[in-house]
C-alpha cells in the first residue's frame, strides 16, 4: 500500500534523476531546475508534465510528496535522488520509511484551508495525534461527530497547558481569533489530508484507519511506550505527561516510573501536581493519578483527605483512604455509597471509551453494583456525571445485543434532552 501511495512521487523522482541531474546537456537553463526552496519552476513543471503525460499541477503535487518522503533531495538548485529512491525496488523498509515521513508531514503535504487563523490550524495539527490514537484503539469506523468532540477536548487541553498566569494584576487578555474558529471545517480538512496520504478513509460521516495508518499509529504509540519504560523518559515531565507516558505500561512497570518521577521532586509539589492532573477531563489520568498517589503513601494522606469533598475526586479519594486505613483493595469499594459507586462506574467507563477497546467497555458492565442493566441505566441517568451521554452512546455502539443497545441509546437520548 505504501508503494501505491508513493507511486506518483517515485515516478516524478525518477524523472528528476534522469532529467535534472548535474552535467546533463538539457539541464543548462537556470529556470529548468528546482528553486532554492525546492519547488519546481514553471519551466521544469511544464517539461515534466510533457515528458510524463500529466497535468503540471499533478506533477507539482507529486514532486512535493517526493521531497517530503525523502525520494528526492534538493541541494541549492540541484535535485538528487534520495537513498529511499535508490533502494525502492529492493527494500520494502525504505518504502515504508518514506511513507512514514509523508505521514508525519501530512499537514505540509496538504496545507490548511485558506480563511482560517494559522493558530487554529496549528492547534488542530497538534491535536490530531490523539484523534489518530483513538481511531487506532477503536479498530473500526468512528463517527466524525465523535472525533470532533475529542478534537475539541484536546484543543481545550492544549490551550490550558500553554496558559501562563503571571504574578500580580494583569490587563484582560485580548480574545484569540483561534478560539473563535469553528473546529469542524478544520477537522474535515485534517481527515481528508490524512486520507490523501493513505492513513485513513473518510466516507459516510465516518473515518477509519487504513491498515497502513493503523500500523503507523501503533508504531508511534510503541515508540512512546518504549521511551516511557526508562525513567529518563518521564522523570522530567509534568504529572499529566508522565501519566500519559505510563498509561500503556503494565502495573509493575508503571509503579517503577511513578517511584522514579516522585524521587525527582519534593513530595508536596508532586502530590499537588498529581491531584491537578486528576481534576482534568481525562478520566484515565484521574485513575492513574491515584495509582501514583498510592506509591506516595502516607505523606499524601492530608491532601487526599482534603479533596474527598470534590465530586470528581471523592470516590477515588475514599478508596485511597480506605486502602491506606488497612482495607483489602478488593473490599475497599464497600466504603462508597451507591451514588459514589455509580459515579465511579461512569468515570471509569469514560476512560475505557476514550482509551480502550469496545469489548472492554462491554465487559465493564459486569463491574456495576446494580444487579440489572435497567437499574444501572436509571441510576447512571440520575448521578449527573458530565460524560454520561458519551459513555452511553459508546456502550450502545459497542454492545452486540441489539435490544440492550437500543435501551442504552434511549437512556443516552433522555440524558441529553433532560427527559425521563
Secondary structure, DSSP 8 states (H G I E B T S, - for coil): -HHHHTHHHHHHHHHHHHHSSTT-GGG--GGGS--TTS---HHHHHHHHHHHT--HHHHHHHHHHHHHTTSEEEETTEEEE-HHHHTTTT-HHHHHHHHHHHHHTHHHHT---TTS-HHHHHHHHHHHHHHHHHHHHHTS-EEHHHHHHHHHHHHHHHHHHT----SS--------GGGGS-HHHHHHHHHHHHHHTTSEEEETTEEEE-HHHHHHHHHHHHHHHHHHTSHHHHTTS-HHHHHHHHTTS-HHHHHHHHHHHHHTS-HHHHHHHHHHHHTSS-HHHHHHHHHHHHHHGGGGHHHHHHTTTSHHHHHHHHHHHHHHTT--TTTGGGGS-HHHHHHHHHHHHHHHHHHS-HHHHHHGGGG-SSSSHHHHHHHHHHH--TTHHHHHHHHHHH-S-HHHHHHHHHHHHHHHHT--
